[in-house]
């Protein structure tokens, strides 16, 4: 009987990397891994669905963990901006606006959060979204955020990629 219970528990724990997270460090690693898988290994509707699940997991972490708000805002904003990119169209506009707010909140608490990730993603958003009156495109702001991301983490592949893309 204990083997059956152990098997069932193990199977349930394998459903989500977040279920396996025993520490805040594990939870952050699971967020990063899920984001990478959604961003680079999935396409189309499957990608959008993966980002939906990731955002649900981040919302759960807000309730259940002691992770700093800056880290959660950074990853929620990053995931939401990636989700918006996957969805596209007018539906994405409200997402990128909310993502900007989350990233700005993260930066107000910790300007170097996640080794400059929030800076890089926010810079990319400022560069890629449509301009006013539709959204908030501003290439000067984009460049400031992207350069600051490079200052914070010059060796980061993400910050280098975001700046090169700009």
N, C-alpha and C positions, 0 to 999 in steps of 0.2 A: 504494500500500500504506500509506504513512504517513497518507493521508487517512482510510482505513478504520480504522486503529488510533486515530487522533485522534477520529473519530466515535464509536467504541465506548467509548473512555475518557470522552468527554463525556456519552454516554448513561448510563453507569454512575454518573458523578458526580452526575447529576441525580436519581438515585433517592432520596437522602436529603439533607436540608440539612446533616446532620452530615458527610457525605462532602465537602461543599464547605468545611468549616471548616478554614482554614489557620492560624488563630491561636486562642488561648484566647478572645479577644473575639468572634471569629466563632462559636465553639462555644456561648458563652453566648447570643448572638443567636439561633442556631438552636434552642436549648432554648426560649427565650422564644417564638419564632415557632411552634414545634410545640405548645407548651402552649396558646397563644391559639387556634390552629386547632382543637385537640382540644376545648377548653373551649367555644368559642363557635360553631364552624362545624359541629360533628358532634353527632349525637344517638344515643341507644340503643346498640346493639351496636357500631356504627361508632365512637362516641365511646370506648367501653371499649377497643376494639382500638387506637385511636390512642394512648391513654394507655399501653397495654401496650408499644407500639413505642417511645414516648418513654422509658419506664423502661428498656428494653433499651439505648437509645442513651446514656442517662445512665450505665448500668453500664459500657458500653464506654468512655465518656469517663473514668471512674475509672481504667481500665487504661491508657489511651493518652495522657492529657493531664496537664499540670502545674497544672490548675485547683485552687484552694484547696479543701480538704475542706469548709469551711463553705459555699461556693457550691454544691458538688455535693450536700451534705446538704440545703441549703435547697431546691434544685430537685427533688431526689428526694422529699423530704417533701411539697412542694407538689403534685407530680405524683401521688404516691401518694394523697394526700387527695382529689384531684380524681377519680382512678380509683375510689376507694372510693365516692364520691358517685355516679359513673356506674353502678357495679355494684350498690350498695345491699345490704340484707339482712344476714344474719349473716356472709357472706363479707367484708363491708366492715369488720367489727369488728377483725380482726387487722391490716388495712391501716391503719386510723386509729391504732391503737396504735403500729405501726411508724413511721408518719408523725410522730407526736408525738415519738418518740425521735430521729428524724433532725433534726427542727426544733430540738429542745432541744440536740442536739450542735452544730448550726450556730450557734446563739446563744451557746453556751459558748465557741466560738472567735471569734466576731465578732457582737456584739449588734446591729450595724447592717447585717448582711449583706443584700445586694441591696436596699438602701434601705428596710429595715423589712419586707420581704416575709415573712420567717420569723416575725416578730412578729405580723403580721396574720393569716397562715394559722393559726398556733398559737392565737391568740385565737379565731378562727372555729371551729377544732376544739373548743376547750374549751366554746364556746357551743352547737354543733350536735350533738355526739355524745350518746348516751344517758348518763344518770347511773349511778352505782355501783348495783348490782354488775355491770351490763352493760359500762359503759365509764367514762369519767372526766369527765363534764360538770361544769363549775364556772364559773358565770357571773361570780363575782368575779375569778377568774384570767383569764377571757376579757376582761373589761373592762380589767384591768391591762395585758395584752399589747396589746390594741387601742389603748389610749391611748398606750402607749409607741411603737407603730408610727407613730401620728400625730405624736408628738414627733420621731421620727427623720426622717420624710418627710411633712410636712404637706401638700405639694402632690401627692402620689401619688394617682392615681385609685383604685388598688387599696386603699390603706390607708383612704381616705375611704369607699369602697364597703363594705369589711369592717366599719368602725365603724357606718356607717349601717344596715347589715343587722342588726347586733347590737341 
